């Protein structure tokens, strides 16, 4: 896939003279975290929100109301000069039509078409030389048994599209379990061996339309039940694994022709680095770049989609840790903010979302002389946000 020609986004006939307007599909925490960077760079943002109750709409008045479908995307395109995303669940046919009409879409519909489909990721990237786990797309138990005969049990079954944060992923110990999953699945399943994973990693690449790019330091992610709980910098890996992770992330970004931030998630298995999956947008694994990097992922995403010079991705601290604040019942972390802030060394980010079990309600980042110190500070503040009810002053 060739890179998009390097053409800066300039105001179109629908926009007033001045800085190019960036339209963002989505109204959640990712676009909300873009706002401070956009304000600093005087970049006008127009998020596409389903309604005015979405997190970004509560703090930003300039939104476009609509879904990520044909009508909503066309409404957003009419209000902006360049269109980007904070999630990949968009109408790709409409994005292609907008591109054909000359509207900059960054990342492109072609890039997003790979990012939303785990099978396409393995086909396209495997052919480009990116190491991927053994896999098969299965629709019958005969195909399952053939795969299991070669790779053994247990296996991991994945929905090719739509799965995230542990959804659409099943760990199965034998044929009976997998037959139930296969019967209930709406379509074919991606099947992989249950790998003996030593580390899970992520590397962010910020890339401009012409292919110029910068690579962020490798981070280590801690997953529990398919949900990211922590992100740690630096990753506890060898120099060779670190070099390989960055090299693979660059190869992935070039292969899919990404523009903006691309998050490449990786496994370390038997000392080797393998592709897990990718996301063509700012990503949970990059939240700590706000405090820990010279240029955050959110600023570099905006720079990239506007085809502006990219900022330095280097870490400006020896170590950092991010801990996600996950919902515990109906406990609202906003009611416990004082306890978290009392930790002093942690940076609290809350997303203004209604609490429910397992939902990402915010995150806490801490920096320090080493990652153990940073992680302990972040964990204490995150625990304070979802801990027992706090007494309020009378």
Short mmCIF file of the C-alpha atoms (twelve columns), coordinates in Angstrom:
data_MODEL
# 
_entry.id   MODEL 
# 
loop_
_atom_site.group_PDB 
_atom_site.id 
_atom_site.type_symbol 
_atom_site.label_atom_id 
_atom_site.label_alt_id 
_atom_site.label_comp_id 
_atom_site.label_asym_id 
_atom_site.label_seq_id 
_atom_site.Cartn_x 
_atom_site.Cartn_y 
_atom_site.Cartn_z 
_atom_site.pdbx_PDB_model_num 
ATOM 1   C CA . UNK A 1   0.000   0.000   0.000  1 
ATOM 2   C CA . UNK A 2   1.494   3.321   -1.021 1 
ATOM 3   C CA . UNK A 3   1.550   6.350   1.234  1 
ATOM 4   C CA . UNK A 4   -0.938  9.122   0.641  1 
ATOM 5   C CA . UNK A 5   0.681   12.096  -1.132 1 
ATOM 6   C CA . UNK A 6   2.012   14.623  1.353  1 
ATOM 7   C CA . UNK A 7   -0.563  17.386  0.994  1 
ATOM 8   C CA . UNK A 8   -1.293  19.635  3.966  1 
ATOM 9   C CA . UNK A 9   -4.965  19.974  4.813  1 
ATOM 10  C CA . UNK A 10  -6.137  23.468  3.919  1 
ATOM 11  C CA . UNK A 11  -9.476  25.101  4.592  1 
ATOM 12  C CA . UNK A 12  -12.059 24.170  1.982  1 
ATOM 13  C CA . UNK A 13  -14.932 26.277  0.657  1 
ATOM 14  C CA . UNK A 14  -17.165 25.210  3.555  1 
ATOM 15  C CA . UNK A 15  -14.754 26.491  6.217  1 
ATOM 16  C CA . UNK A 16  -13.741 30.006  7.242  1 
ATOM 17  C CA . UNK A 17  -10.213 31.178  6.490  1 
ATOM 18  C CA . UNK A 18  -7.823  30.116  9.231  1 
ATOM 19  C CA . UNK A 19  -6.460  26.887  10.660 1 
ATOM 20  C CA . UNK A 20  -7.692  23.660  9.083  1 
ATOM 21  C CA . UNK A 21  -10.618 22.109  10.967 1 
ATOM 22  C CA . UNK A 22  -10.150 18.507  12.117 1 
ATOM 23  C CA . UNK A 23  -13.282 16.370  12.316 1 
ATOM 24  C CA . UNK A 24  -13.041 13.398  14.685 1 
ATOM 25  C CA . UNK A 25  -15.413 10.442  14.510 1 
ATOM 26  C CA . UNK A 26  -16.258 9.744   18.151 1 
ATOM 27  C CA . UNK A 27  -17.050 11.547  21.362 1 
ATOM 28  C CA . UNK A 28  -15.220 9.551   24.038 1 
ATOM 29  C CA . UNK A 29  -12.118 9.983   26.139 1 
ATOM 30  C CA . UNK A 30  -9.658  9.856   23.247 1 
ATOM 31  C CA . UNK A 31  -10.980 12.956  21.495 1 
ATOM 32  C CA . UNK A 32  -11.475 14.578  24.896 1 
ATOM 33  C CA . UNK A 33  -7.736  14.121  25.527 1 
ATOM 34  C CA . UNK A 34  -7.006  15.691  22.136 1 
ATOM 35  C CA . UNK A 35  -8.686  18.935  23.187 1 
ATOM 36  C CA . UNK A 36  -5.848  20.481  25.255 1 
ATOM 37  C CA . UNK A 37  -3.326  19.719  22.519 1 
ATOM 38  C CA . UNK A 38  -5.639  21.115  19.840 1 
ATOM 39  C CA . UNK A 39  -6.159  24.287  21.876 1 
ATOM 40  C CA . UNK A 40  -2.405  24.742  22.286 1 
ATOM 41  C CA . UNK A 41  -1.880  24.388  18.538 1 
ATOM 42  C CA . UNK A 42  -5.025  26.449  17.740 1 
ATOM 43  C CA . UNK A 43  -6.459  23.504  15.810 1 
ATOM 44  C CA . UNK A 44  -10.284 23.630  15.690 1 
ATOM 45  C CA . UNK A 45  -11.854 20.232  16.460 1 
ATOM 46  C CA . UNK A 46  -15.313 19.045  15.414 1 
ATOM 47  C CA . UNK A 47  -16.086 15.734  17.145 1 
ATOM 48  C CA . UNK A 48  -18.931 13.600  15.744 1 
ATOM 49  C CA . UNK A 49  -21.084 12.587  18.733 1 
ATOM 50  C CA . UNK A 50  -24.264 10.547  18.945 1 
ATOM 51  C CA . UNK A 51  -25.733 13.006  21.448 1 
ATOM 52  C CA . UNK A 52  -24.745 15.807  23.784 1 
ATOM 53  C CA . UNK A 53  -24.282 13.397  26.693 1 
ATOM 54  C CA . UNK A 54  -21.011 11.977  25.319 1 
ATOM 55  C CA . UNK A 55  -17.886 12.871  27.355 1 
ATOM 56  C CA . UNK A 56  -16.412 15.342  24.860 1 
ATOM 57  C CA . UNK A 57  -19.715 17.143  24.298 1 
ATOM 58  C CA . UNK A 58  -19.857 18.059  27.990 1 
ATOM 59  C CA . UNK A 59  -16.663 20.105  27.735 1 
ATOM 60  C CA . UNK A 60  -16.543 21.144  24.067 1 
ATOM 61  C CA . UNK A 61  -19.390 23.088  22.435 1 
ATOM 62  C CA . UNK A 62  -18.360 22.624  18.799 1 
ATOM 63  C CA . UNK A 63  -19.663 19.153  18.010 1 
ATOM 64  C CA . UNK A 64  -21.520 17.561  15.109 1 
ATOM 65  C CA . UNK A 65  -24.392 15.279  16.141 1 
ATOM 66  C CA . UNK A 66  -24.740 12.013  14.272 1 
ATOM 67  C CA . UNK A 67  -23.664 8.387   14.118 1 
ATOM 68  C CA . UNK A 68  -20.600 6.930   12.348 1 
ATOM 69  C CA . UNK A 69  -22.815 6.064   9.371  1 
ATOM 70  C CA . UNK A 70  -23.338 7.574   5.938  1 
ATOM 71  C CA . UNK A 71  -25.418 10.545  7.071  1 
ATOM 72  C CA . UNK A 72  -23.301 11.354  10.112 1 
ATOM 73  C CA . UNK A 73  -19.983 11.059  8.287  1 
ATOM 74  C CA . UNK A 74  -21.146 13.300  5.457  1 
ATOM 75  C CA . UNK A 75  -22.385 15.859  7.966  1 
ATOM 76  C CA . UNK A 76  -18.990 15.780  9.692  1 
ATOM 77  C CA . UNK A 77  -17.100 16.047  6.390  1 
ATOM 78  C CA . UNK A 78  -19.102 19.164  5.508  1 
ATOM 79  C CA . UNK A 79  -17.932 20.769  8.761  1 
ATOM 80  C CA . UNK A 80  -14.224 19.958  8.545  1 
ATOM 81  C CA . UNK A 81  -11.172 19.974  6.278  1 
ATOM 82  C CA . UNK A 82  -9.649  16.660  7.313  1 
ATOM 83  C CA . UNK A 83  -11.421 13.732  8.933  1 
ATOM 84  C CA . UNK A 84  -9.906  11.354  11.489 1 
ATOM 85  C CA . UNK A 85  -11.209 8.832   14.035 1 
ATOM 86  C CA . UNK A 86  -11.037 7.950   17.697 1 
ATOM 87  C CA . UNK A 87  -12.501 4.492   16.968 1 
ATOM 88  C CA . UNK A 88  -12.615 2.240   13.925 1 
ATOM 89  C CA . UNK A 89  -16.327 1.335   13.981 1 
ATOM 90  C CA . UNK A 90  -17.236 3.537   11.037 1 
ATOM 91  C CA . UNK A 91  -18.951 3.124   7.665  1 
ATOM 92  C CA . UNK A 92  -15.953 2.377   5.454  1 
ATOM 93  C CA . UNK A 93  -17.949 2.659   2.226  1 
ATOM 94  C CA . UNK A 94  -18.821 6.251   3.051  1 
ATOM 95  C CA . UNK A 95  -15.206 7.036   3.951  1 
ATOM 96  C CA . UNK A 96  -14.126 5.644   0.563  1 
ATOM 97  C CA . UNK A 97  -16.725 7.805   -1.184 1 
ATOM 98  C CA . UNK A 98  -15.475 10.885  0.687  1 
ATOM 99  C CA . UNK A 99  -11.899 10.075  -0.326 1 
ATOM 100 C CA . UNK A 100 -12.969 9.640   -3.947 1 
ATOM 101 C CA . UNK A 101 -14.571 13.075  -3.757 1 
ATOM 102 C CA . UNK A 102 -11.243 14.544  -2.618 1 
ATOM 103 C CA . UNK A 103 -11.874 14.854  1.121  1 
ATOM 104 C CA . UNK A 104 -8.799  13.958  3.223  1 
ATOM 105 C CA . UNK A 105 -9.538  10.948  5.469  1 
ATOM 106 C CA . UNK A 106 -6.635  10.123  7.779  1 
ATOM 107 C CA . UNK A 107 -6.157  7.245   8.442  1 
ATOM 108 C CA . UNK A 108 -7.601  6.139   5.117  1 
ATOM 109 C CA . UNK A 109 -10.499 3.758   4.618  1 
ATOM 110 C CA . UNK A 110 -7.978  1.202   3.331  1 
ATOM 111 C CA . UNK A 111 -5.936  1.422   6.542  1 
ATOM 112 C CA . UNK A 112 -9.060  1.214   8.695  1 
ATOM 113 C CA . UNK A 113 -10.266 -1.778  6.664  1 
ATOM 114 C CA . UNK A 114 -7.200  -3.685  7.855  1 
ATOM 115 C CA . UNK A 115 -7.344  -2.349  11.412 1 
ATOM 116 C CA . UNK A 116 -10.939 -3.504  11.968 1 
ATOM 117 C CA . UNK A 117 -10.358 -7.048  10.714 1 
ATOM 118 C CA . UNK A 118 -7.973  -9.414  12.535 1 
ATOM 119 C CA . UNK A 119 -7.968  -11.816 9.589  1 
ATOM 120 C CA . UNK A 120 -6.980  -9.069  7.143  1 
ATOM 121 C CA . UNK A 121 -4.222  -8.033  9.556  1 
ATOM 122 C CA . UNK A 122 -2.746  -11.521 9.469  1 
ATOM 123 C CA . UNK A 123 -3.133  -11.878 5.710  1 
ATOM 124 C CA . UNK A 124 -1.688  -8.493  4.759  1 
ATOM 125 C CA . UNK A 125 0.986   -8.196  7.419  1 
ATOM 126 C CA . UNK A 126 2.014   -11.846 7.314  1 
ATOM 127 C CA . UNK A 127 2.586   -11.483 3.567  1 
ATOM 128 C CA . UNK A 128 4.752   -8.416  4.273  1 
ATOM 129 C CA . UNK A 129 7.030   -10.406 6.561  1 
ATOM 130 C CA . UNK A 130 5.535   -9.476  9.935  1 
ATOM 131 C CA . UNK A 131 5.659   -12.569 12.189 1 
ATOM 132 C CA . UNK A 132 2.152   -13.584 13.258 1 
ATOM 133 C CA . UNK A 133 0.937   -16.485 15.426 1 
ATOM 134 C CA . UNK A 134 -0.311  -19.624 13.639 1 
ATOM 135 C CA . UNK A 135 -3.940  -19.025 12.684 1 
ATOM 136 C CA . UNK A 136 -6.920  -20.338 10.759 1 
ATOM 137 C CA . UNK A 137 -10.351 -19.004 9.873  1 
ATOM 138 C CA . UNK A 138 -12.834 -21.750 10.804 1 
ATOM 139 C CA . UNK A 139 -16.530 -22.340 10.274 1 
ATOM 140 C CA . UNK A 140 -16.834 -26.042 11.219 1 
ATOM 141 C CA . UNK A 141 -15.638 -28.458 13.871 1 
ATOM 142 C CA . UNK A 142 -13.787 -30.436 11.203 1 
ATOM 143 C CA . UNK A 143 -11.624 -27.352 10.575 1 
ATOM 144 C CA . UNK A 144 -11.194 -26.888 14.326 1 
ATOM 145 C CA . UNK A 145 -10.085 -30.497 14.805 1 
ATOM 146 C CA . UNK A 146 -7.580  -30.188 11.958 1 
ATOM 147 C CA . UNK A 147 -6.080  -27.057 13.512 1 
ATOM 148 C CA . UNK A 148 -6.012  -28.623 17.005 1 
ATOM 149 C CA . UNK A 149 -4.320  -31.753 15.623 1 
ATOM 150 C CA . UNK A 150 -1.451  -29.565 14.458 1 
ATOM 151 C CA . UNK A 151 -1.233  -27.073 17.333 1 
ATOM 152 C CA . UNK A 152 -2.891  -28.815 20.287 1 
ATOM 153 C CA . UNK A 153 -5.280  -27.562 22.953 1 
ATOM 154 C CA . UNK A 154 -6.054  -25.075 24.484 1 
ATOM 155 C CA . UNK A 155 -6.950  -22.660 21.698 1 
ATOM 156 C CA . UNK A 156 -8.063  -19.045 21.444 1 
ATOM 157 C CA . UNK A 157 -11.083 -18.187 19.282 1 
ATOM 158 C CA . UNK A 158 -11.562 -14.574 18.198 1 
ATOM 159 C CA . UNK A 159 -14.303 -12.726 16.376 1 
ATOM 160 C CA . UNK A 160 -12.516 -11.261 13.318 1 
ATOM 161 C CA . UNK A 161 -14.338 -7.948  13.763 1 
ATOM 162 C CA . UNK A 162 -15.759 -5.905  16.605 1 
ATOM 163 C CA . UNK A 163 -13.992 -7.448  19.600 1 
ATOM 164 C CA . UNK A 164 -12.160 -5.288  22.138 1 
ATOM 165 C CA . UNK A 165 -11.440 -5.169  25.895 1 
ATOM 166 C CA . UNK A 166 -11.924 -8.915  26.177 1 
ATOM 167 C CA . UNK A 167 -15.115 -9.029  24.128 1 
ATOM 168 C CA . UNK A 168 -15.159 -11.391 21.180 1 
ATOM 169 C CA . UNK A 169 -12.309 -13.539 22.564 1 
ATOM 170 C CA . UNK A 170 -12.772 -17.041 23.993 1 
ATOM 171 C CA . UNK A 171 -10.156 -19.282 25.613 1 
ATOM 172 C CA . UNK A 172 -11.238 -22.877 25.074 1 
ATOM 173 C CA . UNK A 173 -9.789  -26.065 26.538 1 
ATOM 174 C CA . UNK A 174 -11.446 -28.628 24.293 1 
ATOM 175 C CA . UNK A 175 -13.829 -29.406 21.419 1 
ATOM 176 C CA . UNK A 176 -17.013 -29.171 23.501 1 
ATOM 177 C CA . UNK A 177 -16.364 -25.582 24.578 1 
ATOM 178 C CA . UNK A 178 -15.357 -24.471 21.124 1 
ATOM 179 C CA . UNK A 179 -18.363 -26.098 19.482 1 
ATOM 180 C CA . UNK A 180 -20.613 -23.974 21.718 1 
ATOM 181 C CA . UNK A 181 -18.741 -20.818 20.755 1 
ATOM 182 C CA . UNK A 182 -18.744 -21.730 17.064 1 
ATOM 183 C CA . UNK A 183 -22.481 -22.444 17.100 1 
ATOM 184 C CA . UNK A 184 -23.267 -19.135 18.791 1 
ATOM 185 C CA . UNK A 185 -20.909 -17.061 16.632 1 
ATOM 186 C CA . UNK A 186 -22.524 -14.984 13.869 1 
ATOM 187 C CA . UNK A 187 -19.791 -15.954 11.404 1 
ATOM 188 C CA . UNK A 188 -16.364 -17.569 11.015 1 
ATOM 189 C CA . UNK A 189 -13.908 -17.466 13.909 1 
ATOM 190 C CA . UNK A 190 -10.205 -16.748 13.909 1 
ATOM 191 C CA . UNK A 191 -8.455  -19.618 15.671 1 
ATOM 192 C CA . UNK A 192 -4.991  -19.429 17.243 1 
ATOM 193 C CA . UNK A 193 -3.035  -21.549 19.737 1 
ATOM 194 C CA . UNK A 194 -3.087  -20.384 23.353 1 
ATOM 195 C CA . UNK A 195 0.473   -19.071 23.308 1 
ATOM 196 C CA . UNK A 196 2.813   -19.081 26.301 1 
ATOM 197 C CA . UNK A 197 3.075   -15.284 26.339 1 
ATOM 198 C CA . UNK A 198 6.103   -13.936 28.208 1 
ATOM 199 C CA . UNK A 199 5.340   -10.237 27.714 1 
ATOM 200 C CA . UNK A 200 2.741   -8.089  25.980 1 
ATOM 201 C CA . UNK A 201 4.093   -4.968  24.319 1 
ATOM 202 C CA . UNK A 202 2.875   -1.957  22.395 1 
ATOM 203 C CA . UNK A 203 4.656   0.469   20.099 1 
ATOM 204 C CA . UNK A 204 3.117   3.677   18.775 1 
ATOM 205 C CA . UNK A 205 4.061   5.082   15.386 1 
ATOM 206 C CA . UNK A 206 3.074   8.620   14.351 1 
ATOM 207 C CA . UNK A 207 3.131   8.862   10.544 1 
ATOM 208 C CA . UNK A 208 2.474   11.680  8.068  1 
ATOM 209 C CA . UNK A 209 0.795   11.254  4.653  1 
ATOM 210 C CA . UNK A 210 4.132   11.200  2.821  1 
ATOM 211 C CA . UNK A 211 5.482   8.399   5.030  1 
ATOM 212 C CA . UNK A 212 7.636   10.441  7.416  1 
ATOM 213 C CA . UNK A 213 7.248   8.952   10.874 1 
ATOM 214 C CA . UNK A 214 8.482   8.784   14.468 1 
ATOM 215 C CA . UNK A 215 8.418   5.776   16.776 1 
ATOM 216 C CA . UNK A 216 7.649   5.918   20.497 1 
ATOM 217 C CA . UNK A 217 9.576   3.809   23.021 1 
ATOM 218 C CA . UNK A 218 8.252   0.287   23.528 1 
ATOM 219 C CA . UNK A 219 5.907   -0.083  26.499 1 
ATOM 220 C CA . UNK A 220 4.814   -3.196  28.348 1 
ATOM 221 C CA . UNK A 221 1.101   -3.773  28.850 1 
ATOM 222 C CA . UNK A 222 -0.458  -5.836  31.630 1 
ATOM 223 C CA . UNK A 223 -3.693  -7.474  30.529 1 
ATOM 224 C CA . UNK A 224 -6.241  -9.114  32.834 1 
ATOM 225 C CA . UNK A 225 -9.195  -10.873 31.239 1 
ATOM 226 C CA . UNK A 226 -8.422  -9.210  27.921 1 
ATOM 227 C CA . UNK A 227 -8.586  -5.710  29.428 1 
ATOM 228 C CA . UNK A 228 -5.519  -3.511  29.789 1 
ATOM 229 C CA . UNK A 229 -4.877  -2.810  33.476 1 
ATOM 230 C CA . UNK A 230 -1.423  -1.232  33.364 1 
ATOM 231 C CA . UNK A 231 1.122   0.186   30.936 1 
ATOM 232 C CA . UNK A 232 4.770   0.295   32.025 1 
ATOM 233 C CA . UNK A 233 7.757   2.214   30.657 1 
ATOM 234 C CA . UNK A 234 10.386  0.959   30.030 1 
ATOM 235 C CA . UNK A 235 9.324   -2.517  28.961 1 
ATOM 236 C CA . UNK A 236 11.141  -5.366  30.707 1 
ATOM 237 C CA . UNK A 237 12.665  -6.810  27.543 1 
ATOM 238 C CA . UNK A 238 16.085  -7.320  26.022 1 
ATOM 239 C CA . UNK A 239 17.691  -4.669  23.802 1 
ATOM 240 C CA . UNK A 240 17.245  -6.975  20.822 1 
ATOM 241 C CA . UNK A 241 13.520  -7.460  21.560 1 
ATOM 242 C CA . UNK A 242 13.160  -3.696  21.947 1 
ATOM 243 C CA . UNK A 243 14.868  -3.099  18.601 1 
ATOM 244 C CA . UNK A 244 12.741  -5.764  16.949 1 
ATOM 245 C CA . UNK A 245 9.486   -4.352  18.361 1 
ATOM 246 C CA . UNK A 246 10.241  -0.901  16.945 1 
ATOM 247 C CA . UNK A 247 11.320  -2.375  13.623 1 
ATOM 248 C CA . UNK A 248 8.087   -4.368  13.305 1 
ATOM 249 C CA . UNK A 249 5.956   -1.348  14.227 1 
ATOM 250 C CA . UNK A 250 7.591   0.654   11.435 1 
ATOM 251 C CA . UNK A 251 7.021   -2.204  8.985  1 
ATOM 252 C CA . UNK A 252 3.356   -2.451  9.992  1 
ATOM 253 C CA . UNK A 253 2.827   1.309   9.637  1 
ATOM 254 C CA . UNK A 254 4.418   1.371   6.200  1 
ATOM 255 C CA . UNK A 255 2.536   -1.728  5.041  1 
ATOM 256 C CA . UNK A 256 -0.909  -0.415  5.989  1 
ATOM 257 C CA . UNK A 257 -0.094  3.161   4.949  1 
ATOM 258 C CA . UNK A 258 -1.152  4.595   8.289  1 
ATOM 259 C CA . UNK A 259 -1.565  8.333   8.872  1 
ATOM 260 C CA . UNK A 260 -1.838  9.600   12.424 1 
ATOM 261 C CA . UNK A 261 -1.096  7.382   15.405 1 
ATOM 262 C CA . UNK A 262 -0.904  3.641   14.836 1 
ATOM 263 C CA . UNK A 263 -0.730  1.390   17.904 1 
ATOM 264 C CA . UNK A 264 0.943   -1.944  17.216 1 
ATOM 265 C CA . UNK A 265 0.337   -4.554  19.931 1 
ATOM 266 C CA . UNK A 266 2.834   -7.390  20.169 1 
ATOM 267 C CA . UNK A 267 3.511   -10.639 22.040 1 
ATOM 268 C CA . UNK A 268 6.847   -12.005 23.208 1 
ATOM 269 C CA . UNK A 269 6.731   -15.801 22.845 1 
ATOM 270 C CA . UNK A 270 9.829   -17.997 23.249 1 
ATOM 271 C CA . UNK A 271 11.875  -14.814 23.161 1 
ATOM 272 C CA . UNK A 272 10.494  -13.813 19.759 1 
ATOM 273 C CA . UNK A 273 8.286   -10.795 19.019 1 
ATOM 274 C CA . UNK A 274 4.993   -11.539 17.228 1 
ATOM 275 C CA . UNK A 275 2.105   -9.355  16.076 1 
ATOM 276 C CA . UNK A 276 -1.043  -9.398  18.186 1 
ATOM 277 C CA . UNK A 277 -3.209  -6.662  16.644 1 
ATOM 278 C CA . UNK A 278 -3.237  -3.001  15.730 1 
ATOM 279 C CA . UNK A 279 -5.352  0.113   16.191 1 
ATOM 280 C CA . UNK A 280 -5.260  3.015   13.724 1 
ATOM 281 C CA . UNK A 281 -5.882  5.797   16.256 1 
ATOM 282 C CA . UNK A 282 -4.631  7.078   19.616 1 
ATOM 283 C CA . UNK A 283 -4.585  4.164   22.020 1 
ATOM 284 C CA . UNK A 284 -4.820  3.232   25.686 1 
ATOM 285 C CA . UNK A 285 -1.188  2.095   25.623 1 
ATOM 286 C CA . UNK A 286 -0.148  5.662   24.769 1 
ATOM 287 C CA . UNK A 287 -1.954  7.588   27.484 1 
ATOM 288 C CA . UNK A 288 1.200   7.880   29.571 1 
ATOM 289 C CA . UNK A 289 2.795   9.909   26.755 1 
ATOM 290 C CA . UNK A 290 0.885   12.935  28.087 1 
ATOM 291 C CA . UNK A 291 3.204   13.098  31.098 1 
ATOM 292 C CA . UNK A 292 6.099   10.891  30.027 1 
ATOM 293 C CA . UNK A 293 6.953   11.955  26.462 1 
ATOM 294 C CA . UNK A 294 8.313   15.102  24.875 1 
ATOM 295 C CA . UNK A 295 5.293   15.036  22.526 1 
ATOM 296 C CA . UNK A 296 2.122   13.179  23.490 1 
ATOM 297 C CA . UNK A 297 0.372   10.738  21.179 1 
ATOM 298 C CA . UNK A 298 -2.571  13.138  20.962 1 
ATOM 299 C CA . UNK A 299 -0.461  16.055  19.756 1 
ATOM 300 C CA . UNK A 300 1.394   13.903  17.233 1 
ATOM 301 C CA . UNK A 301 -1.877  12.446  15.958 1 
ATOM 302 C CA . UNK A 302 -3.117  15.952  15.183 1 
ATOM 303 C CA . UNK A 303 0.209   16.963  13.665 1 
ATOM 304 C CA . UNK A 304 0.220   13.876  11.456 1 
ATOM 305 C CA . UNK A 305 -3.330  14.175  10.134 1 
ATOM 306 C CA . UNK A 306 -2.664  17.849  9.326  1 
ATOM 307 C CA . UNK A 307 0.651   16.871  7.679  1 
ATOM 308 C CA . UNK A 308 2.662   19.055  10.058 1 
ATOM 309 C CA . UNK A 309 6.196   18.284  11.295 1 
ATOM 310 C CA . UNK A 310 6.082   15.598  13.963 1 
ATOM 311 C CA . UNK A 311 7.183   16.099  17.544 1 
ATOM 312 C CA . UNK A 312 9.848   14.190  19.454 1 
ATOM 313 C CA . UNK A 313 8.424   10.887  20.797 1 
ATOM 314 C CA . UNK A 314 11.276  10.300  23.266 1 
ATOM 315 C CA . UNK A 315 10.599  9.718   26.940 1 
ATOM 316 C CA . UNK A 316 11.521  12.714  29.086 1 
ATOM 317 C CA . UNK A 317 11.569  10.688  32.325 1 
ATOM 318 C CA . UNK A 318 13.437  7.509   33.337 1 
ATOM 319 C CA . UNK A 319 10.221  5.568   33.921 1 
ATOM 320 C CA . UNK A 320 6.441   5.885   33.929 1 
ATOM 321 C CA . UNK A 321 3.377   3.805   34.652 1 
ATOM 322 C CA . UNK A 322 -0.272  4.135   33.726 1 
ATOM 323 C CA . UNK A 323 -3.031  2.309   35.602 1 
ATOM 324 C CA . UNK A 324 -6.547  2.195   34.207 1 
ATOM 325 C CA . UNK A 325 -9.407  3.101   36.530 1 
ATOM 326 C CA . UNK A 326 -11.961 0.344   35.944 1 
ATOM 327 C CA . UNK A 327 -15.516 0.506   37.230 1 
ATOM 328 C CA . UNK A 328 -16.457 -1.336  40.425 1 
ATOM 329 C CA . UNK A 329 -20.238 -1.562  40.549 1 
ATOM 330 C CA . UNK A 330 -21.741 1.920   40.764 1 
ATOM 331 C CA . UNK A 331 -18.827 3.517   42.604 1 
ATOM 332 C CA . UNK A 332 -18.146 6.873   40.985 1 
ATOM 333 C CA . UNK A 333 -14.430 7.760   40.977 1 
ATOM 334 C CA . UNK A 334 -15.300 11.450  40.866 1 
ATOM 335 C CA . UNK A 335 -16.560 11.134  44.445 1 
ATOM 336 C CA . UNK A 336 -13.100 9.873   45.499 1 
ATOM 337 C CA . UNK A 337 -10.992 12.414  43.657 1 
ATOM 338 C CA . UNK A 338 -9.612  14.020  46.831 1 
ATOM 339 C CA . UNK A 339 -8.217  10.702  48.051 1 
ATOM 340 C CA . UNK A 340 -6.455  10.072  44.755 1 
ATOM 341 C CA . UNK A 341 -5.031  13.583  44.577 1 
ATOM 342 C CA . UNK A 342 -3.705  13.203  48.111 1 
ATOM 343 C CA . UNK A 343 -1.216  10.693  46.735 1 
ATOM 344 C CA . UNK A 344 0.541   13.744  45.305 1 
ATOM 345 C CA . UNK A 345 2.779   12.089  42.733 1 
ATOM 346 C CA . UNK A 346 0.093   10.802  40.391 1 
ATOM 347 C CA . UNK A 347 -1.712  12.501  37.500 1 
ATOM 348 C CA . UNK A 348 -5.438  11.695  37.490 1 
ATOM 349 C CA . UNK A 349 -7.485  11.660  34.272 1 
ATOM 350 C CA . UNK A 350 -11.219 10.972  34.595 1 
ATOM 351 C CA . UNK A 351 -13.458 10.480  31.566 1 
ATOM 352 C CA . UNK A 352 -16.822 11.635  32.977 1 
ATOM 353 C CA . UNK A 353 -18.501 8.304   32.229 1 
ATOM 354 C CA . UNK A 354 -21.304 6.613   34.125 1 
ATOM 355 C CA . UNK A 355 -19.780 3.886   36.316 1 
ATOM 356 C CA . UNK A 356 -20.347 0.183   35.723 1 
ATOM 357 C CA . UNK A 357 -18.315 -2.957  36.332 1 
ATOM 358 C CA . UNK A 358 -15.194 -3.165  34.203 1 
ATOM 359 C CA . UNK A 359 -15.776 0.065   32.277 1 
ATOM 360 C CA . UNK A 360 -12.758 2.311   31.704 1 
ATOM 361 C CA . UNK A 361 -13.635 5.387   33.733 1 
ATOM 362 C CA . UNK A 362 -10.227 7.023   33.725 1 
ATOM 363 C CA . UNK A 363 -6.541  6.433   34.202 1 
ATOM 364 C CA . UNK A 364 -3.718  7.488   36.480 1 
ATOM 365 C CA . UNK A 365 -0.146  8.129   35.357 1 
ATOM 366 C CA . UNK A 366 2.932   8.481   37.532 1 
ATOM 367 C CA . UNK A 367 6.563   9.070   36.617 1 
ATOM 368 C CA . UNK A 368 9.598   8.194   38.654 1 
ATOM 369 C CA . UNK A 369 13.214  7.107   38.843 1 
ATOM 370 C CA . UNK A 370 12.257  3.539   37.941 1 
ATOM 371 C CA . UNK A 371 9.112   1.766   36.872 1 
ATOM 372 C CA . UNK A 372 8.518   0.020   40.216 1 
ATOM 373 C CA . UNK A 373 8.276   3.387   41.992 1 
ATOM 374 C CA . UNK A 374 6.088   4.858   39.247 1 
ATOM 375 C CA . UNK A 375 3.796   1.816   39.192 1 
ATOM 376 C CA . UNK A 376 3.310   1.854   42.951 1 
ATOM 377 C CA . UNK A 377 2.358   5.543   42.919 1 
ATOM 378 C CA . UNK A 378 -0.112  5.060   40.061 1 
ATOM 379 C CA . UNK A 379 -1.641  1.949   41.627 1 
ATOM 380 C CA . UNK A 380 -2.248  3.700   44.952 1 
ATOM 381 C CA . UNK A 381 -4.035  6.624   43.316 1 
ATOM 382 C CA . UNK A 382 -6.082  4.358   41.024 1 
ATOM 383 C CA . UNK A 383 -7.119  2.201   43.994 1 
ATOM 384 C CA . UNK A 384 -8.207  5.318   45.877 1 
ATOM 385 C CA . UNK A 385 -10.576 6.218   43.024 1 
ATOM 386 C CA . UNK A 386 -12.495 2.930   43.233 1 
ATOM 387 C CA . UNK A 387 -12.057 2.170   46.920 1 
ATOM 388 C CA . UNK A 388 -14.662 2.209   49.721 1 
ATOM 389 C CA . UNK A 389 -17.022 5.143   50.100 1 
ATOM 390 C CA . UNK A 390 -15.324 8.230   51.480 1 
ATOM 391 C CA . UNK A 391 -16.815 10.409  54.171 1 
ATOM 392 C CA . UNK A 392 -17.528 13.932  53.004 1 
ATOM 393 C CA . UNK A 393 -16.852 16.994  55.104 1 
ATOM 394 C CA . UNK A 394 -19.877 18.407  56.848 1 
# 
